[in-house]
């Protein structure tokens, strides 16, 4: 597979016509603004990445080089060293000054060499936008060129020793993932993605390597589209660590439109190097699983306790898609099998975090459940990162690997 060559007017036409295709089953119109009411300057645009996991009361800007602060469009402290910003009583505290503004922007000065912004011990391209969350807290969002962002993602998502073709393959998937989120974040949101595992792990400038930059440059502008209802549309290309030998369909995660690239079912022979390709049984008592599920899904409480779990729908290779939770009172609640894994891995119990995937058998042991014959790590939908590396080592080109994990997808050059 080679990217369609689209230049000039054609590219603009394509950008104007692409309608992103998510896994949520509903179409949304293309977003025409960057969330601040102004059009994206180029198709590539600027992505907005949330850096603060929770609203914070102060931000360390240590590591910033050649920056200035702008409040409501006006320069606050030009040319002076700024180490931190606080928010208190509805005001921003910058050094010894207190000021009121809708938001603060920490941006680099064009004329400064080696300029970058610093936040919480890391450095970033682009600028930081600080937006209030109440009188004493704010969020920090990095507005950054999409390709600079991707260079800081790839080396965090893949090992440094991995093959450059693996990097190139993920560059296309990660760019499409990012672009899809940019299109769908809407004008009311303040960011498109988070910087951690919920989105894509992003390390800023410190996360970049020569290899990650090479992979981004050599796939410049490439994104994936799928045909849906007669149109080529950018879709959300999921990827995960290790599929365990079979690529899962997107329906294991959510109601997915029936597009070919995410239907799964491919037998993957190249991800055996993952330490999670096969994993040991994980056990949990019925009462404990009931408690964890109730915490995330209030409808489960109606069961009064868990009697057993039955697989209600599975994929051809045996992976559960839906399960019926049978209550001690005889009632039934239908739940996506993936929700069991999420409830367990986000609990505080270390041994539950070893439920690496739902590619396993769910066995009722009487007092509890055993997740047996476990294979793979993550949801297993779309690209498998260990398989990506395995195929690159076996001599596959990135374009071939993408064709395997997203069959029927087109690579389109957006810029
Ligand atoms: Zn795999």
Boltz pocket constraint, residues with backbone or C-beta under 6 A from the ligand:
constraints:
  - pocket:
      binder: B
      contacts: [[A, 242], [A, 243], [A, 244], [A, 245], [A, 246], [A, 268], [A, 270], [A, 271], [A, 384], [A, 386], [A, 387]]
      max_distance: 6.0
